Amino acid sequence: MFSWIHLYFFIGLAGLALSLCLTPFFQYIAERTDFMDRPRGEAHKGHGKATPLLGGAAMFTAWILCIGGGILLVKNNHLPQMAALLSAHSRGIDAVGNQLAWLVFGAFLAMLLGLVDDRWAMKAYVKFFGQFCIALIAVFGGGARLSFFCPWPWMGAVVSIFWFMLMMNAINFFDNMDGLAVGTITIAMALFAVVAGFFEQYFVASLAALSCGVGAGFWFFNHNPATIFMGDSGSHFLGYLAASVSCLVTYFRLDQSLSRFPILLPLFILAIPLFDTLMVVIIRWRNHKPFWIGDHNHISHRFVKMGLSRKRAVQLVHLMALAIGLGSFPILWGSFGTAAILVCQTILLLLIISILQFSLAHQEENPKK
């Protein structure tokens, strides 16, 4: 019997296959058009040779082709095995068409904004303005809006716009080692797909499963040693997807939740990039440096200073992201006490990691102390 779990699996598999096929093609285009990332002595860049820089375009193309292909297959009834499954939800599929169009448009603009920045290095305020416009499209057009028991709708819209801008910049900051950002977001999308599927949110679960597959396919070429980078186009695209999916998923239901803690779940699933961004901004502020200027103060860099290889540092970050994300799932159905303990446990885990990485990295920089 064909079920929604099978559908999510095949959607993710389609995204994986297309991403695997298209990434080498875009790598070839980048090399032929000289769309390359050259270090040019920039201190925060860890690679030593020119690397193709069209990974974001590759992921977006695979993503949009899967969406378009899926719509055509369903509309033309080319998937008879799914007919019985989808027939009961045909009205729902039609209802999300307008919302999906706005979300796709926002994703395209996010990728395009990063692509322009990869090519011509925009001023920070221009990029922030572009991110703000994209967030407006997603929130008011795509309906991707956070809900946190706030009585004022305008407050939810403001927080959601900030969330979109935060995620695009957080993933941009977090993309500092081969495979780090795309692997973390791939894990997050898998977790969001599970949560959305648990609450029978078919549209959001499908979107998350597709994003997970596309990210996994690109990771194959982006993990250490990377043959292609995703650049700002990829980090903006993935940050946009993370913000969109996290806003669309329902975390609190009266028939399932025993507390209001489930609304914190996106913070746990995306805890590592958010925590890393917060720490980096604080460090740059204390050093009197602009927060948008790259450096080597990210969590992955500090793990390397502790003695890990870059590859092992990335693997450790991925395991942390998976552990915190999975560990937060009982919040969905647990009691108030259970949820409170899990929240405290996650905070303590992040504090332990912070003490270790900052203390050991400081000892390496100052061995006599």
Secondary structure, 3 states (H helix, E strand, C coil): CCCHHHHHHHHHHHHHHHHHHHHHHHHHHHHHHCCEECCCCCCCCCCCCCEECCHHHHHHHHHHHHHHHHHHHHHCCCCHHHHHHHHCCHHHHHHCHHHHHHHHHHHHHHHHHHHHHHHHCCCHHHHHHHHHHHHHHHHHHCCCCCCCCCCCHHHHHHHHHHHHHHHHHHHHHHCCCCCHHHHHHHHHHHHHHHHHHHCCCHHHHHHHHHHHHHHHHHHHHHCCCCCCCCHHHHHHHHHHHHHHHHHHCCCCCCCCCCCCHHHHHHHHHCHHHHHHHHHHHHHHHHCCCCCCCCCCCCHHHHHHHCCCCHHHHHHHHHHHHHHHHHHCHHHHCCCHHHHHHHHHHHHHHHHHHHHHHHHHHHHHHCCCC
